[in-house]
Amino acid sequence: MRLSVTITTRRRCTHWGGEQSNQNLPRMDNKISPEAQVAELELDAVIGFNGHVPTGLKCHPDQEHVIYPLGCTVLIQAINTKEQNFLQGHGNNVSCLAISRSGEYIASGQVTFMGFKADIILWGYKKRELLARLSLHKGKIEALAFSPNDLYLVSLGGPDDGSVVVWSIAKRDAICGSPAAGLNVGNATNVIFSRCRDEMFVTAGNGTIRVWELDLPNRKIWPTECQTGQMKRIVMSIGMDDDDSFFYLGTTTGDILKMNPRTKLLTDAGPVKDKFSLGVSAIRCLKMGGLLVGSGAGLLVFCKSPSYKPIKKIQLQGSITSITLRGEGHQFFVGTEESHIFQVSFTDFKETLIATCHFDAVEDIVFPFGTAELFATCAKKDIRVWHTSSNRELLRITVPNMTCHGIDFMRDGKSIISAWNDGKIRAFAPETGRLMYVINSAHRIGVTAIATTSDCKRVISGGGEGEVRVWQIGCQTQKLEEALKEHKSSVSCIRVKRNNEECVTASTDGTCIIWDLVRLRRNQMILANTLFQCVCYHPEEFQIITSGTDRKIAYWEVFDGTVIRELEGSLSGSINGMDITQEGVHFVTGGNDHLVKVWDYNEGEVTHVGVGHSGNITRIRISPGNQYIVSVSADGAILRWKYPYTS
C-alpha cells in the first residue's frame, strides 16, 4: 500500500514540477480528443482585437505588419493586403506583447489560474514559429521588454508573483530574478528597456520607480529607487527617449513625470492645470522630440516637455491602451479599449479606422436569407453588419446601456429584428440603422430569443420568464397574437419550420416544445436532463437535433417527440451553438471546449475540427450556399472558416 502511494505522488510531482522537461510535448490545452484522424478546418479570417491589453498593438519594424493579441492567439496582419497569420500556443488569454528591435523575435505572456505557472512564449517572426516556452512566473505576466540588441528579455510577474526576471535570448533560459518592488510600495506594472544599453531597464508601478543595472558576471540585477520627493503616483505607462537622456511616466492622476535615468531624479512634471482625464494610459517618445500621449478618456495628444500642453489633439472612441509608431513616427497606430485600431498620420493628425470588432461577448450571428455576402452580429449594446469577404464593418447600431440577446433578418431583407434585455423588441433598417419600430414590454425578464417567419408577417419571441409570444407584424402595427406559457425558464433558441405552420423552442428548463403556429397550441414536448442551448430542424423537417449543457447531441422525432439517437458532442463544457446545411448532410457545433466541429448527420461522426477560439463559442452559422462557417465567442472574436465540402 505504501509503495503505491509513493509511486502516485512521484508521478504527480513530475507532472506538475517538471515543466522544463515536458516543454516539447504537445500541449493539451485545447483538447482535441479521441478523433485523431479528424481533418482540420481551415481558418479563413479573424475579426477581433483585444484592446484591454496595455501596449498590445505593435507595428513590426518592417512597417508592413501590425501585431496584436486576441484571446490566446497573437495575430500578425499585413497593413496593406490584410492577410493574417496566427501564432497559437498559449493555453489562456495573452496579457502582454513585445517585439525585438530587429523584428526577429516576438514575445508574448499570458494569464493563468492562481498558483499555476504562466508561460512566456518566444516566437520567431520570419517562420512564424514557437522558439521557446519560458516558465517561471506564477499567475500572470504583467509586461515584457527586449534589450536594444536582442540579447535579453525582461519579464514582470503579476500581482501574485511580484518578481522581475531577465532571460537570455540565445540560451532561452533565465539569467537572474528579483522582487520587482520594495516591501512598503505597490506592484510594478510597467517595464521598459534602455534604447542604447543592454544592461539597463526601468520598472514602474504603484508608488515605485526603479532603474535596474544588470551585472552579468555575477548573475545579479541591482535596483536603484528613483526619488520623486513629495509626489506619490501610480504609473500606467512608460516611454524612453531614443538617446536614454530621459524617460517619461504616465500616471493615473493624469500627469506626466520626466525622470533622469542617470541621476534617478525627477526633472519636471506636468501639465500643472488641465490634467489628462482618466489618466495617461499610453505614452510614446518621438525622434524629433515631443511625446504622443493617450488618455483614459480617449484623447490623443502631441505635446512637449516641460508644459505638456496639447499642440495637436484628436478625440477617439474608448480608452487608448496602445500607441505604436510606423517607422520614425510619420504615421502611427492607436489601439483603444473598445477594440478599435486607428491609423493616424502625424502631419494632419487625422484618424482613419482600419479595424474594429466587438469588445464584449458576441451573443448571436445571423446571415440574411439566400446571401453569404454579409452577416450581422450582436454583442452587449451593439448590432453590427459585416461584409463577409473583406471583414469590413458596414453598419453599427448602438442602444446604450442595453444588452442585445438575439437578432434575425426578416426574409425580405427590409429589417433586422433584435431582442433586448429591457424587454423590448426593436426593428432596424439594415442599410441605415434607422429604428423602424419598438415593441415595448414584449417580455417581463428581457427578450432572450427571436425568430421570424418566411412570409414576414410574424415574429416569435422568447423571454427570460419562459413565455413564447407570437407577434403579428403589419405595415404600421405590431400586435400580440398569443402568449404561449409552457416553459418554466428562459427560452434559449427558436427555429421556425419552412411552411411557417410550426416552430420549436428550446429552453434552459430542460424542455424543447414544438408549437403549432396555426392553432397556437403545443404539439409535442421533449424532456431531457439538460439546459437546452440550441435546436435545429433537419431540412426535411421530420427530425430535430438539440444540444445543451449535458454535452450530448440528440436527434428527436418531430411527430411523437421520441429520441432517435444520442451522440457525445464534446469532452468538456456545454454546446452553445449549432447549425445544419440546407441539404441536411452535415451540421456544425461549437461550445465551451472552444472547438468548432463539423459532423456527418447520418453517421453521427465528427469529420472536421477547427481550433482557433480562445473564449467559449456562443453561436455558430453556416452561410447560405455552404461557403463559410462563422463562429462567434465570449471574448468578442468572430472567426470565419472555410466550409470543407463543395456543395
Buried (B, 14 or more C-beta within 10 A) or exposed (E): EEEEEEEEEEEEEEEEEEBEEEBEEEBEBBBBBEEEEBEEBEBBBBBBBBBBBBBBBBBBBEBEBBBBBBBBBBBBBEBEEEEBEBBBBBBBBBBBBBBBBEBBBBBBBBBBEEEBBBBBBBBBBEEEEBBBBBBBBBBBBBBBBBBBEBBBBBBBBBBEBBBBBBBEBEEBEBBBBBEBBEEEBBBBBBBBBBBBBBBBBBBBBBBBBBBBEBEBEEEBBEBEEBEBEEEEBBBBBBBBBEEBBBBBBBBBBBBBBBBBBEEBEBBEBBBEEEBBEBBBBBBBBBEEEBBBBBBBBBBBBBBEBEEBEBEBEBEBBBBBBBBBBBEEBEBBBBBBBBBBBBBBEBEEBEBEEBBBBBBBBBBBBBBBEEBBBBBBBBBBBBBBBBEBBEBBBBBEBEBEEBBBBBBBBBBEBEBBBBBBBBBBBBBBBBEEBEEEBEBEEBBEEBBBBBBBBBEBEBBBBBBBBBBBBBBEBEEEEBEEEBEBEBBEBBBBBBBBBEEBBBBBBBBBBBBBBBBEBEEEEEBBEBEBEBBBBBBBBBBEBEBBBBBBBBBBBBBBBBEEBEBEEBBEBBEEBBBBBBBBBEEBBBBBBBBBBBBBBBBEBEEEEBBBBBBBBBBBBBBBBBBBBBBBBBBBBBBBBBBBBBBBEEE
